[in-house]
Amino acid sequence: MNTTIWILIFIVAVSDAKEHRIPNYLLLAILVLSTIDKVLYHVDYSILISSFITGITCFIAALLLYFLKVMAPGDVKLLGVVGFWVGSEHILGSVSWIAVSSVVIGLFYGVLRLAESPEQLRAVFNKYSMLFQFGASGTKVLRTPKKMEEHYRMPFAPVVVIGLALYFYFLN
């Protein structure tokens, strides 16, 4: 059962990396399979209830990040499903490894962005040198409002999969 869930999570990660979309039917399939796994293999239904509470907690925490425009809606749903799947026993370690992989992959995306446009490195250097010399008022001159389409997007589902894989690898 867990192998099928892992396969579906990899499909979600590939879909997010290619199309910047996380299909709802895949998340629903993961949710159903993890529910079946918890009902069939764990006699105690308190595990199901604690997993449900963990999933809701992850969903609400990710929803707050969505309201801060840090996360996309598909990522919010994915983290809710992941919270339900791993349950309360493994959520702290999973989130920690997801955070570590997010920082590492984010640094790689930042380096990739600078490699694609070296003139942007000069602009960032100028911005921070103005900030250092003149304070916040100096950087207001260099600010140009960006549209949402111009922001650099990093798919988050592959980060989640890598973080989960690292957690379960180092768990054993």
C-alpha positions as CSV (number, residue, x, y, z in Angstrom):
1,M,0.0,0.0,0.0
2,N,2.8,2.4,0.9
3,T,4.5,1.7,-2.4
4,T,1.4,2.8,-4.3
5,I,1.2,5.9,-2.2
6,W,4.9,6.7,-3.0
7,I,4.3,6.1,-6.7
8,L,1.4,8.6,-6.6
9,I,3.4,11.1,-4.7
10,F,6.2,10.9,-7.3
11,I,3.6,11.4,-10.0
12,V,2.4,14.5,-8.2
13,A,6.0,15.8,-7.9
14,V,6.6,15.3,-11.6
15,S,3.3,16.9,-12.5
16,D,4.2,20.0,-10.4
17,A,7.7,20.2,-11.8
18,K,6.4,20.0,-15.4
19,E,3.2,21.9,-15.4
20,H,3.2,23.8,-12.0
21,R,-0.1,22.0,-11.3
22,I,-1.0,19.3,-8.7
23,P,-4.0,17.3,-9.9
24,N,-6.7,17.0,-7.2
25,Y,-7.6,13.4,-8.2
26,L,-4.1,12.3,-7.3
27,L,-4.3,13.9,-3.9
28,L,-7.7,12.3,-3.4
29,A,-6.3,8.9,-4.4
30,I,-3.4,9.3,-1.9
31,L,-5.9,10.3,0.8
32,V,-8.1,7.3,0.1
33,L,-5.2,4.9,0.0
34,S,-3.7,6.2,3.2
35,T,-7.2,6.0,4.8
36,I,-7.5,2.3,3.7
37,D,-4.0,1.6,4.9
38,K,-4.8,3.1,8.4
39,V,-8.2,1.3,8.6
40,L,-6.9,-2.2,7.5
41,Y,-3.5,-2.3,9.1
42,H,-4.1,-0.5,12.3
43,V,-6.8,-1.9,14.6
44,D,-6.8,1.2,16.7
45,Y,-9.0,4.0,15.2
46,S,-7.3,6.6,17.3
47,I,-4.5,6.6,14.8
48,L,-7.0,7.5,12.1
49,I,-8.3,10.4,14.2
50,S,-4.8,11.7,15.1
51,S,-3.8,11.5,11.4
52,F,-6.9,13.4,10.5
53,I,-6.1,16.1,13.1
54,T,-2.5,16.2,11.8
55,G,-3.7,16.6,8.2
56,I,-6.0,19.4,9.2
57,T,-3.3,21.1,11.2
58,C,-0.8,20.9,8.3
59,F,-3.5,22.2,5.9
60,I,-4.3,25.2,8.1
61,A,-0.6,26.0,8.6
62,A,0.0,25.8,4.9
63,L,-3.2,27.9,4.3
64,L,-1.7,30.6,6.4
65,L,1.4,30.5,4.2
66,Y,-0.9,30.7,1.1
67,F,-2.5,33.9,2.5
68,L,1.0,35.3,2.9
69,K,1.5,34.5,-0.8
70,V,4.4,32.1,0.0
71,M,2.7,28.9,-1.2
72,A,0.4,27.9,-4.0
73,P,-3.1,26.3,-3.4
74,G,-2.0,22.9,-4.7
75,D,0.9,22.9,-2.2
76,V,-1.6,23.6,0.6
77,K,-3.7,20.6,-0.3
78,L,-0.5,18.5,-0.8
79,L,0.7,19.3,2.7
80,G,-2.6,18.5,4.2
81,V,-2.6,15.1,2.5
82,V,1.0,14.5,3.5
83,G,0.1,15.4,7.1
84,F,-2.7,12.8,7.1
85,W,-0.5,10.2,5.5
86,V,2.5,10.4,7.8
87,G,0.4,11.1,10.9
88,S,1.3,12.7,14.2
89,E,4.2,10.3,14.9
90,H,6.3,11.4,11.9
91,I,5.1,14.9,11.1
92,L,7.8,16.9,12.9
93,G,10.6,15.0,11.4
94,S,9.0,15.1,8.0
95,V,8.4,18.9,8.2
96,S,12.0,19.4,9.3
97,W,13.4,17.4,6.4
98,I,11.0,19.2,4.0
99,A,12.4,22.5,5.3
100,V,16.0,21.4,4.8
101,S,15.3,20.2,1.3
102,S,13.4,23.5,0.6
103,V,16.4,25.5,1.6
104,V,18.9,23.4,-0.4
105,I,16.7,23.3,-3.5
106,G,15.9,27.0,-3.2
107,L,19.6,27.8,-3.2
108,F,20.0,25.8,-6.4
109,Y,17.1,27.6,-8.0
110,G,18.6,30.9,-6.9
111,V,21.9,30.0,-8.5
112,L,20.1,28.8,-11.6
113,R,18.3,32.1,-11.8
114,L,21.5,34.1,-11.5
115,A,23.2,31.9,-14.1
116,E,20.3,32.6,-16.5
117,S,20.6,36.4,-16.1
118,P,23.9,37.6,-14.8
119,E,22.8,41.3,-15.0
120,Q,20.4,40.5,-12.2
121,L,23.3,39.8,-9.9
122,R,24.6,43.3,-10.6
123,A,21.1,44.7,-9.8
124,V,21.0,42.8,-6.5
125,F,24.5,43.9,-5.6
126,N,23.5,47.5,-6.4
127,K,20.4,47.2,-4.3
128,Y,22.1,45.9,-1.2
129,S,25.0,48.4,-1.6
130,M,22.5,51.2,-1.7
131,L,20.8,49.7,1.3
132,F,24.1,49.6,3.2
133,Q,25.1,53.1,2.2
134,F,21.8,55.0,2.4
135,G,19.4,52.8,4.4
136,A,15.9,51.9,3.3
137,S,15.3,55.2,1.4
138,G,18.1,54.4,-1.0
139,T,16.6,51.1,-2.1
140,K,13.2,52.7,-2.9
141,V,14.7,54.2,-6.0
142,L,15.7,50.8,-7.3
143,R,12.4,49.1,-6.7
144,T,10.3,48.2,-9.7
145,P,6.9,46.6,-9.1
146,K,6.8,43.0,-10.4
147,K,3.7,41.3,-11.8
148,M,3.0,37.8,-10.5
149,E,3.9,36.3,-13.8
150,E,7.4,37.8,-13.5
151,H,8.2,36.1,-10.2
152,Y,10.4,33.1,-10.3
153,R,8.5,30.0,-9.3
154,M,9.9,26.9,-7.6
155,P,7.7,23.8,-7.7
156,F,7.1,22.7,-4.1
157,A,5.9,19.1,-4.6
158,P,9.4,17.8,-5.6
159,V,10.7,19.5,-2.5
160,V,8.1,17.7,-0.4
161,V,8.9,14.3,-1.9
162,I,12.7,14.8,-1.4
163,G,12.1,15.9,2.2
164,L,9.8,12.9,2.9
165,A,12.3,10.5,1.2
166,L,15.2,11.9,3.3
167,Y,13.1,11.6,6.5
168,F,12.1,8.0,5.9
169,Y,15.7,7.2,4.7
170,F,17.3,8.5,7.9
171,L,14.5,7.1,10.1
172,N,15.7,3.6,9.5
